[in-house]
Amino acid sequence: MKKFCVTACLSLFAILAIAQIDAKLKLKLDQQVKELEPKIVEWRRYFHEHPELSNREEKTGERIANQLKALGLDVQYPVAKTGVVAILKGSKPGPVIALRADIDALPVTERNSLPFASKVKVPFNGQETGVMHACGHDAHMAILLATAEILSKNKSELKGTVKFIFQPAEEGAPVSDGVSGG
Ligand SMILES: [Zn+2]
């Protein structure tokens, strides 16, 4: 749980370094990240429980797109089949930067009894295969959504534009019935 907050904080710090924010704003942002932490954990567990293979990330992409639209971002969906690109324009002039998360899962069967463990099985290379976020993309998505939410809340302070890219099929080249690799 702490890991997500730390990583979310790290992405924010990257933005903040560019934005050259003052100490008071930094404290406010730290507080907002802390308050958002239970939601970040919930999002990550949702994605973990509902993994989708490369180029099949329909539900994942849709959920991300809806969540970003609700924040008022300029959302393009679908991009490259199931991907999402969202743009947040800050109120102050500055550079354009991109932040990326990958959204696909692997043909791996999860073997544990966590309440949010994946029970998903799909046809893959001619047989039923388990699907799992075994590479951390569930966490990447939750962290980038959190970053989008915090920056949206503070867009009056944001110098420049942030492009959020949720990339499908990171685990392998697009093929018709799934991919291998990692
Ligand atoms: Zn990966």
py3Dmol code that shows the C-alpha trace and the ligand (Angstrom):
import py3Dmol

protein = """\
ATOM      1  CA  MET A   1       0.000   0.000   0.000  1.00  0.00           C
ATOM      2  CA  LYS A   2       2.802   2.377   0.928  1.00  0.00           C
ATOM      3  CA  LYS A   3       4.573   1.517  -2.323  1.00  0.00           C
ATOM      4  CA  PHE A   4       1.742   3.075  -4.379  1.00  0.00           C
ATOM      5  CA  CYS A   5       1.792   6.266  -2.412  1.00  0.00           C
ATOM      6  CA  VAL A   6       5.546   6.492  -2.744  1.00  0.00           C
ATOM      7  CA  THR A   7       5.407   5.939  -6.519  1.00  0.00           C
ATOM      8  CA  ALA A   8       2.483   8.338  -6.947  1.00  0.00           C
ATOM      9  CA  CYS A   9       4.452  10.884  -4.935  1.00  0.00           C
ATOM     10  CA  LEU A  10       7.486  10.297  -7.151  1.00  0.00           C
ATOM     11  CA  SER A  11       5.516  11.002 -10.369  1.00  0.00           C
ATOM     12  CA  LEU A  12       4.146  14.114  -8.759  1.00  0.00           C
ATOM     13  CA  PHE A  13       7.595  15.237  -7.694  1.00  0.00           C
ATOM     14  CA  ALA A  14       8.753  14.940 -11.320  1.00  0.00           C
ATOM     15  CA  ILE A  15       5.964  17.300 -12.355  1.00  0.00           C
ATOM     16  CA  LEU A  16       6.563  19.577  -9.425  1.00  0.00           C
ATOM     17  CA  ALA A  17      10.251  19.883 -10.213  1.00  0.00           C
ATOM     18  CA  ILE A  18       9.276  21.154 -13.650  1.00  0.00           C
ATOM     19  CA  ALA A  19       6.600  23.397 -12.237  1.00  0.00           C
ATOM     20  CA  GLN A  20       8.947  24.809  -9.560  1.00  0.00           C
ATOM     21  CA  ILE A  21       6.206  24.951  -6.968  1.00  0.00           C
ATOM     22  CA  ASP A  22       6.460  26.562  -3.594  1.00  0.00           C
ATOM     23  CA  ALA A  23       6.643  24.726  -0.303  1.00  0.00           C
ATOM     24  CA  LYS A  24       3.055  25.541   0.690  1.00  0.00           C
ATOM     25  CA  LEU A  25       1.643  24.000  -2.471  1.00  0.00           C
ATOM     26  CA  LYS A  26       3.864  20.956  -2.011  1.00  0.00           C
ATOM     27  CA  LEU A  27       2.372  20.390   1.443  1.00  0.00           C
ATOM     28  CA  LYS A  28      -1.143  20.691   0.029  1.00  0.00           C
ATOM     29  CA  LEU A  29      -0.338  18.159  -2.695  1.00  0.00           C
ATOM     30  CA  ASP A  30       1.199  15.734  -0.187  1.00  0.00           C
ATOM     31  CA  GLN A  31      -2.031  15.925   1.815  1.00  0.00           C
ATOM     32  CA  GLN A  32      -4.193  15.357  -1.259  1.00  0.00           C
ATOM     33  CA  VAL A  33      -2.142  12.279  -2.244  1.00  0.00           C
ATOM     34  CA  LYS A  34      -2.552  10.891   1.274  1.00  0.00           C
ATOM     35  CA  GLU A  35      -6.317  11.402   1.135  1.00  0.00           C
ATOM     36  CA  LEU A  36      -6.500   9.700  -2.252  1.00  0.00           C
ATOM     37  CA  GLU A  37      -4.470   6.658  -1.167  1.00  0.00           C
ATOM     38  CA  PRO A  38      -7.450   4.376  -0.286  1.00  0.00           C
ATOM     39  CA  LYS A  39      -8.915   5.036  -3.754  1.00  0.00           C
ATOM     40  CA  ILE A  40      -5.556   4.296  -5.413  1.00  0.00           C
ATOM     41  CA  VAL A  41      -5.471   0.917  -3.625  1.00  0.00           C
ATOM     42  CA  GLU A  42      -9.096   0.218  -4.660  1.00  0.00           C
ATOM     43  CA  TRP A  43      -8.351   1.023  -8.335  1.00  0.00           C
ATOM     44  CA  ARG A  44      -5.262  -1.174  -8.351  1.00  0.00           C
ATOM     45  CA  ARG A  45      -7.210  -4.083  -6.856  1.00  0.00           C
ATOM     46  CA  TYR A  46     -10.006  -3.635  -9.411  1.00  0.00           C
ATOM     47  CA  PHE A  47      -7.516  -3.775 -12.287  1.00  0.00           C
ATOM     48  CA  HIS A  48      -5.753  -6.740 -10.679  1.00  0.00           C
ATOM     49  CA  GLU A  49      -9.002  -8.700 -10.434  1.00  0.00           C
ATOM     50  CA  HIS A  50     -10.051  -7.874 -14.026  1.00  0.00           C
ATOM     51  CA  PRO A  51      -6.922  -8.367 -16.165  1.00  0.00           C
ATOM     52  CA  GLU A  52      -7.115  -8.394 -19.970  1.00  0.00           C
ATOM     53  CA  LEU A  53      -4.517  -9.608 -22.488  1.00  0.00           C
ATOM     54  CA  SER A  54      -2.766  -7.363 -25.011  1.00  0.00           C
ATOM     55  CA  ASN A  55      -5.101  -5.777 -27.556  1.00  0.00           C
ATOM     56  CA  ARG A  56      -8.110  -7.087 -25.607  1.00  0.00           C
ATOM     57  CA  GLU A  57      -8.126  -4.365 -22.917  1.00  0.00           C
ATOM     58  CA  GLU A  58     -11.683  -3.219 -23.739  1.00  0.00           C
ATOM     59  CA  LYS A  59     -13.073  -2.967 -20.194  1.00  0.00           C
ATOM     60  CA  THR A  60      -9.797  -1.589 -18.853  1.00  0.00           C
ATOM     61  CA  GLY A  61      -9.599   1.125 -21.516  1.00  0.00           C
ATOM     62  CA  GLU A  62     -13.245   2.064 -21.082  1.00  0.00           C
ATOM     63  CA  ARG A  63     -12.934   2.379 -17.325  1.00  0.00           C
ATOM     64  CA  ILE A  64      -9.830   4.556 -17.631  1.00  0.00           C
ATOM     65  CA  ALA A  65     -11.464   6.761 -20.290  1.00  0.00           C
ATOM     66  CA  ASN A  66     -14.588   7.249 -18.157  1.00  0.00           C
ATOM     67  CA  GLN A  67     -12.584   8.086 -15.075  1.00  0.00           C
ATOM     68  CA  LEU A  68     -10.501  10.677 -16.957  1.00  0.00           C
ATOM     69  CA  LYS A  69     -13.606  12.194 -18.583  1.00  0.00           C
ATOM     70  CA  ALA A  70     -15.139  12.591 -15.126  1.00  0.00           C
ATOM     71  CA  LEU A  71     -12.078  14.673 -14.179  1.00  0.00           C
ATOM     72  CA  GLY A  72     -12.883  17.005 -17.089  1.00  0.00           C
ATOM     73  CA  LEU A  73      -9.838  16.051 -19.185  1.00  0.00           C
ATOM     74  CA  ASP A  74      -9.797  16.127 -22.974  1.00  0.00           C
ATOM     75  CA  VAL A  75      -9.960  12.350 -23.611  1.00  0.00           C
ATOM     76  CA  GLN A  76      -9.241  10.439 -26.831  1.00  0.00           C
ATOM     77  CA  TYR A  77     -10.509   6.853 -26.761  1.00  0.00           C
ATOM     78  CA  PRO A  78      -9.953   4.360 -28.232  1.00  0.00           C
ATOM     79  CA  VAL A  79      -6.411   4.967 -29.474  1.00  0.00           C
ATOM     80  CA  ALA A  80      -4.457   2.020 -30.998  1.00  0.00           C
ATOM     81  CA  LYS A  81      -7.460  -0.305 -30.360  1.00  0.00           C
ATOM     82  CA  THR A  82      -7.939   0.008 -26.608  1.00  0.00           C
ATOM     83  CA  GLY A  83      -5.589   2.768 -25.451  1.00  0.00           C
ATOM     84  CA  VAL A  84      -6.460   6.125 -23.927  1.00  0.00           C
ATOM     85  CA  VAL A  85      -4.821   9.529 -24.280  1.00  0.00           C
ATOM     86  CA  ALA A  86      -5.941  12.427 -22.104  1.00  0.00           C
ATOM     87  CA  ILE A  87      -4.766  15.997 -22.073  1.00  0.00           C
ATOM     88  CA  LEU A  88      -4.697  18.338 -19.114  1.00  0.00           C
ATOM     89  CA  LYS A  89      -3.957  21.961 -19.865  1.00  0.00           C
ATOM     90  CA  GLY A  90      -2.580  23.915 -16.951  1.00  0.00           C
ATOM     91  CA  SER A  91      -3.690  27.486 -16.369  1.00  0.00           C
ATOM     92  CA  LYS A  92      -0.143  28.800 -16.784  1.00  0.00           C
ATOM     93  CA  PRO A  93       2.155  28.591 -19.801  1.00  0.00           C
ATOM     94  CA  GLY A  94       4.857  25.925 -19.856  1.00  0.00           C
ATOM     95  CA  PRO A  95       6.153  22.774 -21.588  1.00  0.00           C
ATOM     96  CA  VAL A  96       4.161  19.726 -22.683  1.00  0.00           C
ATOM     97  CA  ILE A  97       5.166  16.539 -20.920  1.00  0.00           C
ATOM     98  CA  ALA A  98       3.849  12.983 -21.282  1.00  0.00           C
ATOM     99  CA  LEU A  99       3.300  10.402 -18.555  1.00  0.00           C
ATOM    100  CA  ARG A 100       2.679   6.803 -19.590  1.00  0.00           C
ATOM    101  CA  ALA A 101       1.251   3.645 -18.059  1.00  0.00           C
ATOM    102  CA  ASP A 102       0.832   0.249 -19.711  1.00  0.00           C
ATOM    103  CA  ILE A 103      -2.542  -1.483 -19.358  1.00  0.00           C
ATOM    104  CA  ASP A 104      -2.345  -5.116 -20.511  1.00  0.00           C
ATOM    105  CA  ALA A 105      -1.891  -8.298 -18.477  1.00  0.00           C
ATOM    106  CA  LEU A 106      -0.038 -11.585 -19.084  1.00  0.00           C
ATOM    107  CA  PRO A 107      -1.166 -15.153 -19.876  1.00  0.00           C
ATOM    108  CA  VAL A 108      -0.236 -16.281 -16.364  1.00  0.00           C
ATOM    109  CA  THR A 109      -2.464 -18.124 -13.877  1.00  0.00           C
ATOM    110  CA  GLU A 110      -2.598 -16.508 -10.453  1.00  0.00           C
ATOM    111  CA  ARG A 111      -2.128 -18.991  -7.626  1.00  0.00           C
ATOM    112  CA  ASN A 112      -3.031 -17.380  -4.336  1.00  0.00           C
ATOM    113  CA  SER A 113      -6.120 -16.721  -2.236  1.00  0.00           C
ATOM    114  CA  LEU A 114      -6.105 -12.934  -2.096  1.00  0.00           C
ATOM    115  CA  PRO A 115      -9.661 -11.532  -2.197  1.00  0.00           C
ATOM    116  CA  PHE A 116      -8.775  -9.600  -5.379  1.00  0.00           C
ATOM    117  CA  ALA A 117      -6.874 -12.445  -7.076  1.00  0.00           C
ATOM    118  CA  SER A 118      -7.606 -12.914 -10.783  1.00  0.00           C
ATOM    119  CA  LYS A 119      -9.918 -15.791 -11.686  1.00  0.00           C
ATOM    120  CA  VAL A 120      -9.996 -14.780 -15.351  1.00  0.00           C
ATOM    121  CA  LYS A 121      -9.468 -17.493 -17.953  1.00  0.00           C
ATOM    122  CA  VAL A 122      -9.484 -16.862 -21.700  1.00  0.00           C
ATOM    123  CA  PRO A 123      -8.660 -18.741 -24.890  1.00  0.00           C
ATOM    124  CA  PHE A 124      -5.019 -18.155 -25.783  1.00  0.00           C
ATOM    125  CA  ASN A 125      -2.964 -20.041 -28.373  1.00  0.00           C
ATOM    126  CA  GLY A 126      -5.707 -22.643 -28.629  1.00  0.00           C
ATOM    127  CA  GLN A 127      -6.208 -23.354 -24.908  1.00  0.00           C
ATOM    128  CA  GLU A 128      -7.818 -21.896 -21.796  1.00  0.00           C
ATOM    129  CA  THR A 129      -5.248 -19.778 -19.966  1.00  0.00           C
ATOM    130  CA  GLY A 130      -5.300 -17.749 -16.772  1.00  0.00           C
ATOM    131  CA  VAL A 131      -4.713 -14.007 -17.069  1.00  0.00           C
ATOM    132  CA  MET A 132      -2.874 -11.976 -14.469  1.00  0.00           C
ATOM    133  CA  HIS A 133      -1.322  -8.578 -13.933  1.00  0.00           C
ATOM    134  CA  ALA A 134       1.973 -10.247 -13.123  1.00  0.00           C
ATOM    135  CA  CYS A 135       4.084  -7.324 -14.364  1.00  0.00           C
ATOM    136  CA  GLY A 136       2.651  -4.467 -12.284  1.00  0.00           C
ATOM    137  CA  HIS A 137       0.552  -2.728 -14.921  1.00  0.00           C
ATOM    138  CA  ASP A 138      -2.370  -2.707 -12.449  1.00  0.00           C
ATOM    139  CA  ALA A 139      -0.277  -0.500 -10.172  1.00  0.00           C
ATOM    140  CA  HIS A 140       0.963   1.645 -13.075  1.00  0.00           C
ATOM    141  CA  MET A 141      -2.627   2.423 -14.102  1.00  0.00           C
ATOM    142  CA  ALA A 142      -3.718   3.252 -10.549  1.00  0.00           C
ATOM    143  CA  ILE A 143      -0.715   5.546 -10.075  1.00  0.00           C
ATOM    144  CA  LEU A 144      -1.257   7.401 -13.343  1.00  0.00           C
ATOM    145  CA  LEU A 145      -4.983   7.840 -12.639  1.00  0.00           C
ATOM    146  CA  ALA A 146      -4.078   9.239  -9.234  1.00  0.00           C
ATOM    147  CA  THR A 147      -1.562  11.611 -10.804  1.00  0.00           C
ATOM    148  CA  ALA A 148      -4.237  12.774 -13.275  1.00  0.00           C
ATOM    149  CA  GLU A 149      -6.692  13.375 -10.449  1.00  0.00           C
ATOM    150  CA  ILE A 150      -4.279  15.350  -8.275  1.00  0.00           C
ATOM    151  CA  LEU A 151      -2.986  17.473 -11.161  1.00  0.00           C
ATOM    152  CA  SER A 152      -6.553  18.152 -12.381  1.00  0.00           C
ATOM    153  CA  LYS A 153      -7.483  19.400  -8.933  1.00  0.00           C
ATOM    154  CA  ASN A 154      -4.527  21.780  -9.074  1.00  0.00           C
ATOM    155  CA  LYS A 155      -4.615  22.862 -12.682  1.00  0.00           C
ATOM    156  CA  SER A 156      -4.738  26.523 -11.674  1.00  0.00           C
ATOM    157  CA  GLU A 157      -1.162  26.008 -10.427  1.00  0.00           C
ATOM    158  CA  LEU A 158       0.006  23.864 -13.339  1.00  0.00           C
ATOM    159  CA  LYS A 159       2.551  25.410 -15.683  1.00  0.00           C
ATOM    160  CA  GLY A 160       2.151  23.714 -19.052  1.00  0.00           C
ATOM    161  CA  THR A 161       0.303  20.689 -20.404  1.00  0.00           C
ATOM    162  CA  VAL A 162       0.359  17.058 -19.311  1.00  0.00           C
ATOM    163  CA  LYS A 163      -0.481  14.239 -21.709  1.00  0.00           C
ATOM    164  CA  PHE A 164      -1.551  11.020 -19.999  1.00  0.00           C
ATOM    165  CA  ILE A 165      -0.956   7.969 -22.181  1.00  0.00           C
ATOM    166  CA  PHE A 166      -2.468   4.594 -21.258  1.00  0.00           C
ATOM    167  CA  GLN A 167      -0.713   2.237 -23.658  1.00  0.00           C
ATOM    168  CA  PRO A 168      -2.246  -1.089 -24.708  1.00  0.00           C
ATOM    169  CA  ALA A 169      -0.317  -4.212 -25.760  1.00  0.00           C
ATOM    170  CA  GLU A 170       2.939  -3.313 -24.015  1.00  0.00           C
ATOM    171  CA  GLU A 171       3.706  -6.983 -23.413  1.00  0.00           C
ATOM    172  CA  GLY A 172       4.086  -7.911 -27.048  1.00  0.00           C
ATOM    173  CA  ALA A 173       3.456  -7.080 -30.675  1.00  0.00           C
ATOM    174  CA  PRO A 174      -0.202  -7.165 -31.717  1.00  0.00           C
ATOM    175  CA  VAL A 175      -1.319 -10.571 -32.989  1.00  0.00           C
ATOM    176  CA  SER A 176      -4.782 -11.960 -33.603  1.00  0.00           C
ATOM    177  CA  ASP A 177      -5.334 -14.185 -30.563  1.00  0.00           C
ATOM    178  CA  GLY A 178      -3.074 -12.793 -27.878  1.00  0.00           C
ATOM    179  CA  VAL A 179       0.610 -12.338 -27.226  1.00  0.00           C
ATOM    180  CA  SER A 180       3.478 -13.802 -25.297  1.00  0.00           C
ATOM    181  CA  GLY A 181       6.401 -12.038 -23.776  1.00  0.00           C
ATOM    182  CA  GLY A 182       6.735  -9.543 -20.969  1.00  0.00           C
TER     183      GLY A 182
END
"""
ligand_1 = """\
1
ZN
Zn 5.007 -5.236 -18.446
"""
view = py3Dmol.view(width=600, height=400)
view.addModel(protein, "pdb")
view.setStyle({"model": 0}, {"cartoon": {"style": "trace"}})
view.addModel(ligand_1, "xyz")
view.setStyle({"model": 1}, {"stick": {}})
view.zoomTo()
view.show()
